[in-house]
Structure formats: structure tokens, C-alpha cells
Amino acid sequence: MKRPDTFSAITATIGLGILLVLCFIPVHGSSIATAAYSVVENAGSALTQRGILNFTGTGVTCADNSGATRTDCTINAPGSGSFTLTNDGATGTTVNKLAKVNGSGNAVIATTSDTAIPVWVVTNAGGGTSGSATLATSGLATCTADASGVTVLHFIVASTTTNGACKDAGATAPTSGWVLGIAQTGAAANATFTLALLEGYNAASGGSGTFSAAPPYFSDGTHFFSPTAYTVTKPSGSPSWINSVTPPTVTAGANGDIVLSSTNSSAFFAQLSGTTSVEAEFRCQGTQTASETNCWIWAFDTTNSHIFSINVGSTQGGNSGGAQIDIVEWNYNGSGNPSFNSTPLGLTGSIAQDIYHFKIVKSGSSLLFQESLNGGITFVTIFTQTGIGTLADLGYGLQAATSGTNPLVIMDVLSLVVN
């Protein structure tokens, strides 16, 4: 006697909709010819029938649902974005709840005091105290409400009563707290709902949490983090200088940054070990309008005895708005003071920025001088220097105006990383 054939079901949640696929699957030994699903279409066009339906892609997660005798597949909505971080090994994270980045650069469940720092929803691809958590940055996500529940189309912030939960902040835009997005469905107390993620932002300077730094970075005292999970070690409060002139005054900023100030017209070069790249984000301020103030990052080519730098030169007085970016070559043999070699190798003209994010990276025998306008997410190469040998040191530097009364330069280094 032959065993009966069976029907199986696969459901796939796509955004707010559900795709139900019925598959007629004959049991081994059936006398009935092998059948497949009836029709599966791609953008309205029927696909060739097969006996197996395979879901692929980073936005797809399938799991067996034994209680409903089916396979459930969740497919992230189009446009969804996410990134992954290693789970904290002690506290860890929870699926459909909020997580932050701890001092080790790992994901950990947010607490009720983390009301004004970046937090992200942990998707179903992660959670726990091992492996990695997937943190949603855009599109739709499923979040667990706190005991107050959630009303559809209300703004959502981090809960102040339940660790990792989402809180209804009302129908109008909040004036405080880290805003996550807008509820697309409602939820009862402690239930899940669909959240349309916004680009997270702090609605006001108030709130609390373990991060504090000038945007787009947030610091835990050891590292800087961006909303895109770009992480760097904060700058040292005791930099080493390659030249022998009296160094500038170094003070700690309010947010883990360092502030360097000087009235000396000599150039200062802070030295860090590295052979590949240097990247920094900083402000540059000067007090003179008659002579240029400079701040830069640099790389030392030991083969050719040259330092190459990408400079911000300000003649506006007070800030770096309207400043000019140029590429400069210095003579340096590894000791003494670097000397300006020639006119700038390249100029980009007058620009207006408050914060600069530069990077110098070696690629083969070339140096690429790059700038980012979005906090280190993407870079544009603005100049290339060929014929580069071995890099030994990299760093940042500054120089006060060469003329004027009591010239002053202030370089506020917000982030720095050298490889």
C-alpha cells in the first residue's frame, strides 16, 4: 500500500504582506507523478516549475515552524539596511529589542537610561550572548513595545521603563530622546509591532546614556562610533611630536576629543606609527584674517625624504568656513624640523565647512588624498601623488598664522585612526 501524498505550505512575510506558497509534495513511493507548486511569478512573469523553492539573499531568514507544520520565511522590505556586530558575551542582545554599542565595540541590549544615544533594533538574524547581532538601520523592523503599548503612526523612542523596549512618544515629533522612527502598526502592552525606521537622531541635547561626542561620532571614552558603525580609537591626549619646536598646548575636549592651541608660527607634526593610512576628523580655527592658519594630516615617505599633507588653510578668522584645501610637500629626512618644499601640489579652491574629515591612504606606489562629507562613510579622492616609497609615520599637524598680532590656531581633533 502506498502512502498518501501531502500538501506543504511555506509562508514568507514581506514587509507588511504575506506570501503563501502551497506545494504539492508526493511522499516517496507515490504512484502519482511528481508535482510542483502551481505558479510562482517574478514581477508578474511565471518562472519554470521546480520541485524545490529556494530563498536566498542577506535579507531572507527561514525557520521551521513545527507547531504550524510549515516553514516561515521573513524577507526584509525593499530598501532595508542593517549592519552586524559581535554580541556582548555577558548580557547580550534580544531579538526585536533595542541594542547599543558597548565599550568593547560589541552589541548589548539598551538600558532604560540610554535615551539619547544611538540604538538599533535587533532583527531575527541575531540576538543572544554569542555570534553576531544584525542591527536594522533603515526600512521596516519589528520592535517590542513596553507596557504602554504603541499607537499606529506615532513616533517611537527608547523605553524608559523596560530595557531594550520601544516607547510610544506621541503623534508629534519628540523634543527629546533618540528618535527611531514611526509605528506602522499598533501594539498592546509588551507586544511587537512594525516600525518604519528613520535615520536615528537625538531630538534634543538632553537625555542620558554612556555616549557623548560631537556628531557624527559618539564616544564611550575609548572609541568613537558613527551611526553606520564606523569605529575608531579616540585621539591620544599626549601626542608625540617629530619636530623640536615648542609643541602646542593640548587639552581634553568635553567629548573625548583633544584640543590643540598655539600662537607659534612654526609647523607642528604629531607622530603616530603607521605604514598604510591616516584618517582624522577635526575643526580648524584661526584668529587672523591677514595670514593663513593651517591644520592637516600627513604621511612620511622615507624613501624620498618627503612629508605629504592635506591641509585646511583658513584666512577667515574665527573658524574654518570659507577655507581652502591644498596638498603640500615638505622636506624631511627623519630628524629635525620639516621644511615647506614648494607651492602646493594641488588646490581645491574656497570651501565652507565646519568639520573636515580627511584620509591619506597608500595604494601601490601612489598616495590618495581623500575627503568625506558624511563622517567617513564614503570618500572622494581629490588628489593623487605618484612615485611614493615606504611610509614610516603618519599623523596630524597645525600652524598658526605667520603674521598679525597674537596669532592663534586651534585644532579640535574629534577622531583619529592610523594603520
Secondary structure, 3 states (H helix, E strand, C coil): CCCCCEEEEEEEEECCEEEEEEEEECCCCCCCCCCCCCCCEECCEECCCCCCCCCCCCCEEEEEEHHHCEEEEEECCCCCEEEEEEECCCCCECCCCEEEECCCCCEEECCCCCCCCCCEEECCCCCECCCEEEEEEEEEEEEEECCCCECCCCEEEECCCCCCCEEECCCCCCCCCEEEEEECCCECCCCEEEEEEEEEEECCCCCCCCCCCCCCCEECCCEEECCCCCEEECCCCCCEECCCCCCCEEEECCCCCEEEEECCCCCEEEEEECCCEEEEEEEEEECCCCCCEEEEEEEEECCCCEEEEEEEEECCCCCCCCCEEEEEEEECCCCCCCEECCCCCEEEEECCCCCEEEEEEEECCEEEEEECCCCCCCCEEEEEECCCCCEEEEEEEEECCCCCCCCCEEEEEEEEEEC
